[in-house]
Amino acid sequence: MLTTGALRAHLLAARLAGTVATSREESLRSYRLFAARDPRVLIGLDPEWSWKQRDLIELMADKCGVSADPACTSGHDVIDPERTLAALDAFAARLGAVARSGGPVLFGTGHPHRLLGFYAALADALSAAGCAVLTPATGHCVDITTRFGLRTYNLDYVRGVALVREPGPSRPGCEPGAHTHSPLPVRTVLDAVASAGGTLPELVVGDHGWVCGAGQLGFEAIGLADTDDPALFVGEAEGVVSVVVPLDDAVRSDYYRPLTRYVLNRACLSQ
């Protein structure tokens, strides 16, 4: 069993928490864009409150442990590992609750090259516990605006985790899916289920637009977020998102495995 102390040490050694790779400049830029209600940073959230950049700095200092000093404008961001651990406990509690109720769950990620394994292990455990891991709208097209213009992606699932891929056959050695912050994939999935009269999720688990998009539509959503993704933490502050775990969401995929073991243990689920 992975102890809290061992996980704390791993978070710091892997730079999942502590001093992380995300720069202060990146985070401040995201806060400015969020304050201006740029949809690229809102990622599906429609904030009820008016958020200024100073408000967001204070929120992120409280939720993540980044510097609360607006004059700090460079260097690397810092995530307090104690905040990460506390959020992981809350995250595990929600997984445990849905496992006990046997409710349907939807997993989705905009970071398949980093986080797919983490979510897939949770999906396997919930499925073994009797939950339906939903995989609707496979193959549906999603048009997403990127920095290269409008691109069409296809919805797909890998081990029960939704992601988007570029059309065409996958090539050996390629990433499992595309990186995206867009809420359009989860909206497409939930619209397809509702239109077909299918089973809607009791819980949505993921990151980026999967969490904000689902939460904004009234579904309980939990997930992971970096310091330059303020939307999830605003959603949590406004009661739209249930739990957000602050950590670096772009380290090596195998660095998340200890988090998987910790969460499954805390949720009383077997891997």
Secondary structure as GFF3:
##gff-version 3
##sequence-region A 1 271
A	DSSP	alpha_helix	4	13	.	.	.	ID=ss1
A	DSSP	beta_strand	18	23	.	.	.	ID=ss2
A	DSSP	alpha_helix	24	35	.	.	.	ID=ss3
A	DSSP	alpha_helix	39	42	.	.	.	ID=ss4
A	DSSP	alpha_helix	53	63	.	.	.	ID=ss5
A	DSSP	beta_strand	76	79	.	.	.	ID=ss6
A	DSSP	alpha_helix	81	101	.	.	.	ID=ss7
A	DSSP	beta_strand	105	108	.	.	.	ID=ss8
A	DSSP	alpha_helix	112	128	.	.	.	ID=ss9
A	DSSP	beta_strand	141	146	.	.	.	ID=ss10
A	DSSP	beta_strand	149	158	.	.	.	ID=ss11
A	DSSP	beta_strand	161	165	.	.	.	ID=ss12
A	DSSP	alpha_helix	184	196	.	.	.	ID=ss13
A	DSSP	beta_strand	203	207	.	.	.	ID=ss14
A	DSSP	alpha_helix	208	216	.	.	.	ID=ss15
A	DSSP	beta_strand	221	225	.	.	.	ID=ss16
A	DSSP	alpha_helix	230	237	.	.	.	ID=ss17
A	DSSP	beta_strand	243	246	.	.	.	ID=ss18
A	DSSP	three_ten_helix	253	256	.	.	.	ID=ss19
A	DSSP	alpha_helix	257	266	.	.	.	ID=ss20
###
